[in-house]
Amino acid sequence: MRPRPLPSGTDLPVLLPAADRLARRAAEERRLALPRVTLDARWGAAILVTVLLSAAAAQAQSAPGQESVLATIWKWTPLVGQGFLLNIAISVVAMTCGTLLGVLLGLAQISLLAPVRAGSWFLTQFFRNAPWLVLLFYCIFMLPYRVTIAGEVIEIPNWLRATLGLTLPVMANVSEIVRGAVQSLAKGQWEAAESLAFSRGQTLRMVILPQCLKRMLPPWMNLYAILIMSTPLASIVGVEEAMTLARGALNAERRGDLLIPVYGLLLLAFFVYCYPIARATRWLERRAQVRI
């Protein structure tokens, strides 16, 4: 018996809403060239429960007379916390420098000069699509360890070179955010400014960029959340940030049962730091009423 065909125009009510939502999210991520950070408070609760359960299991397996799991973690928390502050410092410096360079590069992408547009487009695409870890390795091993200025030898620490390695992809992504925001405005804005005898610089400074702020701020904050979660990559190139210090604490204790509690606590710290950023980003999107 042949199956009866569905009537013409019949939708599948279960699959279509999810498919439509996923399609919109994929389109947004392709347009921004960034994965979208969506954090849920339930994830933080799940991480906290995992940390507590793993700590309880480690305590149950500890030998008699051995220091308790919570006391051991508490002993190393100040040191790992200092490393986490370095993660934050790297992210802030990389985001600040990358934003300044990215704005200039993004404006160069809309330049009236074809060579400037082509060169800025190439730099944007190259650093936006290059793996962040590869850029870190290049900056760590190709930049000098020390420079001599006016007879004074200045050491360049690993964290500073790693910060430069993270600045380059941030610059490229900010450039694309700026280009997309500027080109999303109606052409009439340019024509209205031209009718008032504004120069191109005045048009950008007084008309275009102020209107672009509400479009650029949510993806900019989303990019920062991605950046702070990428700073542990610096541990691979020898920067003593939170991940490196946590690994050092585990090696010093020589207790394999502390692996999940220590790294879980570090994961929870990153979540607590990024969650307000994600919530603020969603609030700004709703307030500005701009789909990104």
Contacts in CASP RR format, 6 or more apart in sequence:
PFRMAT RR
TARGET T0000
AUTHOR 0000-0000-0000
METHOD contacts of the structure
MODEL  1
MRPRPLPSGTDLPVLLPAADRLARRAAEERRLALPRVTLDARWGAAILVT
VLLSAAAAQAQSAPGQESVLATIWKWTPLVGQGFLLNIAISVVAMTCGTL
LGVLLGLAQISLLAPVRAGSWFLTQFFRNAPWLVLLFYCIFMLPYRVTIA
GEVIEIPNWLRATLGLTLPVMANVSEIVRGAVQSLAKGQWEAAESLAFSR
GQTLRMVILPQCLKRMLPPWMNLYAILIMSTPLASIVGVEEAMTLARGAL
NAERRGDLLIPVYGLLLLAFFVYCYPIARATRWLERRAQVRI
25 36 0 8 1.000
28 36 0 8 1.000
28 291 0 8 1.000
28 292 0 8 1.000
29 35 0 8 1.000
29 36 0 8 1.000
31 292 0 8 1.000
32 176 0 8 1.000
32 177 0 8 1.000
32 219 0 8 1.000
32 222 0 8 1.000
32 292 0 8 1.000
33 128 0 8 1.000
33 173 0 8 1.000
33 176 0 8 1.000
34 173 0 8 1.000
34 219 0 8 1.000
34 222 0 8 1.000
34 223 0 8 1.000
34 226 0 8 1.000
35 226 0 8 1.000
36 222 0 8 1.000
37 222 0 8 1.000
37 225 0 8 1.000
37 226 0 8 1.000
37 229 0 8 1.000
37 274 0 8 1.000
37 277 0 8 1.000
37 278 0 8 1.000
37 281 0 8 1.000
38 278 0 8 1.000
39 271 0 8 1.000
39 274 0 8 1.000
39 275 0 8 1.000
39 278 0 8 1.000
39 279 0 8 1.000
41 275 0 8 1.000
43 271 0 8 1.000
44 268 0 8 1.000
44 271 0 8 1.000
44 272 0 8 1.000
44 275 0 8 1.000
47 264 0 8 1.000
47 267 0 8 1.000
47 268 0 8 1.000
47 271 0 8 1.000
48 268 0 8 1.000
50 260 0 8 1.000
50 264 0 8 1.000
51 260 0 8 1.000
51 261 0 8 1.000
51 264 0 8 1.000
51 265 0 8 1.000
51 268 0 8 1.000
54 260 0 8 1.000
54 261 0 8 1.000
54 264 0 8 1.000
55 69 0 8 1.000
55 70 0 8 1.000
55 73 0 8 1.000
55 261 0 8 1.000
57 257 0 8 1.000
58 69 0 8 1.000
58 255 0 8 1.000
58 257 0 8 1.000
58 258 0 8 1.000
58 260 0 8 1.000
58 261 0 8 1.000
59 68 0 8 1.000
59 69 0 8 1.000
59 70 0 8 1.000
61 257 0 8 1.000
62 68 0 8 1.000
62 69 0 8 1.000
62 255 0 8 1.000
62 257 0 8 1.000
69 257 0 8 1.000
69 258 0 8 1.000
69 261 0 8 1.000
72 253 0 8 1.000
72 255 0 8 1.000
72 258 0 8 1.000
73 258 0 8 1.000
73 261 0 8 1.000
73 262 0 8 1.000
73 265 0 8 1.000
76 245 0 8 1.000
76 246 0 8 1.000
76 249 0 8 1.000
76 253 0 8 1.000
76 262 0 8 1.000
77 265 0 8 1.000
79 245 0 8 1.000
79 249 0 8 1.000
80 242 0 8 1.000
80 245 0 8 1.000
80 246 0 8 1.000
80 249 0 8 1.000
80 262 0 8 1.000
80 266 0 8 1.000
81 242 0 8 1.000
81 245 0 8 1.000
81 269 0 8 1.000
82 245 0 8 1.000
83 240 0 8 1.000
83 241 0 8 1.000
83 242 0 8 1.000
83 244 0 8 1.000
83 245 0 8 1.000
84 241 0 8 1.000
84 242 0 8 1.000
84 266 0 8 1.000
84 269 0 8 1.000
86 159 0 8 1.000
86 239 0 8 1.000
86 240 0 8 1.000
86 241 0 8 1.000
86 242 0 8 1.000
87 228 0 8 1.000
87 231 0 8 1.000
87 232 0 8 1.000
87 234 0 8 1.000
87 241 0 8 1.000
87 242 0 8 1.000
88 228 0 8 1.000
88 273 0 8 1.000
89 159 0 8 1.000
90 159 0 8 1.000
90 162 0 8 1.000
90 163 0 8 1.000
90 166 0 8 1.000
90 231 0 8 1.000
90 234 0 8 1.000
90 239 0 8 1.000
90 241 0 8 1.000
91 166 0 8 1.000
91 224 0 8 1.000
91 227 0 8 1.000
91 228 0 8 1.000
91 231 0 8 1.000
93 163 0 8 1.000
93 167 0 8 1.000
94 163 0 8 1.000
94 164 0 8 1.000
94 165 0 8 1.000
94 166 0 8 1.000
94 167 0 8 1.000
94 170 0 8 1.000
94 227 0 8 1.000
95 170 0 8 1.000
95 223 0 8 1.000
95 224 0 8 1.000
95 227 0 8 1.000
97 163 0 8 1.000
97 167 0 8 1.000
97 170 0 8 1.000
97 171 0 8 1.000
98 167 0 8 1.000
98 170 0 8 1.000
98 171 0 8 1.000
98 174 0 8 1.000
99 170 0 8 1.000
99 174 0 8 1.000
99 220 0 8 1.000
101 167 0 8 1.000
101 171 0 8 1.000
101 174 0 8 1.000
102 170 0 8 1.000
102 171 0 8 1.000
102 172 0 8 1.000
102 174 0 8 1.000
102 175 0 8 1.000
102 178 0 8 1.000
103 174 0 8 1.000
103 175 0 8 1.000
103 178 0 8 1.000
105 120 0 8 1.000
105 123 0 8 1.000
105 124 0 8 1.000
105 171 0 8 1.000
105 172 0 8 1.000
105 174 0 8 1.000
105 175 0 8 1.000
105 178 0 8 1.000
106 120 0 8 1.000
106 124 0 8 1.000
106 174 0 8 1.000
106 175 0 8 1.000
106 176 0 8 1.000
106 178 0 8 1.000
106 179 0 8 1.000
106 182 0 8 1.000
107 178 0 8 1.000
107 182 0 8 1.000
107 204 0 8 1.000
108 116 0 8 1.000
108 117 0 8 1.000
108 119 0 8 1.000
108 120 0 8 1.000
109 117 0 8 1.000
109 120 0 8 1.000
109 121 0 8 1.000
109 124 0 8 1.000
109 175 0 8 1.000
109 178 0 8 1.000
109 179 0 8 1.000
110 117 0 8 1.000
110 179 0 8 1.000
110 182 0 8 1.000
110 183 0 8 1.000
111 117 0 8 1.000
111 120 0 8 1.000
112 200 0 8 1.000
120 175 0 8 1.000
123 172 0 8 1.000
123 175 0 8 1.000
124 172 0 8 1.000
124 175 0 8 1.000
124 176 0 8 1.000
124 179 0 8 1.000
125 172 0 8 1.000
126 172 0 8 1.000
127 135 0 8 1.000
127 168 0 8 1.000
127 169 0 8 1.000
127 171 0 8 1.000
127 172 0 8 1.000
128 169 0 8 1.000
128 172 0 8 1.000
128 173 0 8 1.000
128 175 0 8 1.000
128 176 0 8 1.000
130 168 0 8 1.000
130 169 0 8 1.000
132 165 0 8 1.000
132 166 0 8 1.000
132 169 0 8 1.000
132 230 0 8 1.000
132 233 0 8 1.000
133 233 0 8 1.000
133 236 0 8 1.000
135 165 0 8 1.000
135 166 0 8 1.000
135 168 0 8 1.000
135 169 0 8 1.000
136 162 0 8 1.000
136 165 0 8 1.000
136 166 0 8 1.000
136 233 0 8 1.000
136 234 0 8 1.000
136 236 0 8 1.000
136 237 0 8 1.000
137 237 0 8 1.000
138 165 0 8 1.000
139 161 0 8 1.000
139 162 0 8 1.000
139 164 0 8 1.000
139 165 0 8 1.000
139 168 0 8 1.000
140 158 0 8 1.000
140 161 0 8 1.000
140 162 0 8 1.000
140 237 0 8 1.000
140 238 0 8 1.000
143 156 0 8 1.000
143 161 0 8 1.000
143 164 0 8 1.000
144 156 0 8 1.000
145 155 0 8 1.000
145 156 0 8 1.000
146 153 0 8 1.000
146 154 0 8 1.000
146 155 0 8 1.000
146 156 0 8 1.000
147 153 0 8 1.000
147 154 0 8 1.000
147 156 0 8 1.000
148 154 0 8 1.000
158 234 0 8 1.000
158 237 0 8 1.000
158 238 0 8 1.000
158 239 0 8 1.000
159 234 0 8 1.000
159 239 0 8 1.000
159 240 0 8 1.000
159 241 0 8 1.000
162 234 0 8 1.000
162 237 0 8 1.000
162 239 0 8 1.000
166 227 0 8 1.000
166 230 0 8 1.000
166 231 0 8 1.000
166 233 0 8 1.000
166 234 0 8 1.000
170 223 0 8 1.000
170 227 0 8 1.000
173 223 0 8 1.000
174 220 0 8 1.000
174 223 0 8 1.000
177 216 0 8 1.000
177 219 0 8 1.000
177 220 0 8 1.000
177 223 0 8 1.000
178 212 0 8 1.000
178 216 0 8 1.000
180 215 0 8 1.000
181 212 0 8 1.000
181 215 0 8 1.000
181 216 0 8 1.000
182 204 0 8 1.000
182 208 0 8 1.000
182 209 0 8 1.000
182 212 0 8 1.000
184 212 0 8 1.000
184 215 0 8 1.000
185 208 0 8 1.000
185 211 0 8 1.000
185 212 0 8 1.000
189 207 0 8 1.000
189 208 0 8 1.000
189 211 0 8 1.000
190 203 0 8 1.000
190 207 0 8 1.000
190 208 0 8 1.000
192 207 0 8 1.000
193 202 0 8 1.000
193 203 0 8 1.000
193 206 0 8 1.000
193 207 0 8 1.000
193 208 0 8 1.000
194 203 0 8 1.000
198 206 0 8 1.000
198 207 0 8 1.000
214 284 0 8 1.000
214 288 0 8 1.000
214 290 0 8 1.000
215 288 0 8 1.000
215 290 0 8 1.000
215 292 0 8 1.000
217 284 0 8 1.000
217 288 0 8 1.000
218 281 0 8 1.000
218 284 0 8 1.000
218 285 0 8 1.000
218 288 0 8 1.000
218 290 0 8 1.000
218 292 0 8 1.000
219 292 0 8 1.000
221 277 0 8 1.000
221 280 0 8 1.000
221 281 0 8 1.000
221 284 0 8 1.000
222 278 0 8 1.000
222 281 0 8 1.000
222 292 0 8 1.000
224 277 0 8 1.000
225 274 0 8 1.000
225 277 0 8 1.000
225 278 0 8 1.000
225 281 0 8 1.000
228 270 0 8 1.000
228 273 0 8 1.000
228 274 0 8 1.000
228 277 0 8 1.000
229 270 0 8 1.000
229 274 0 8 1.000
231 241 0 8 1.000
232 241 0 8 1.000
232 242 0 8 1.000
232 243 0 8 1.000
234 241 0 8 1.000
235 241 0 8 1.000
235 243 0 8 1.000
235 244 0 8 1.000
235 247 0 8 1.000
238 244 0 8 1.000
242 266 0 8 1.000
242 269 0 8 1.000
243 266 0 8 1.000
246 262 0 8 1.000
246 263 0 8 1.000
246 266 0 8 1.000
249 262 0 8 1.000
250 256 0 8 1.000
250 258 0 8 1.000
250 259 0 8 1.000
250 262 0 8 1.000
285 291 0 8 1.000
285 292 0 8 1.000
END
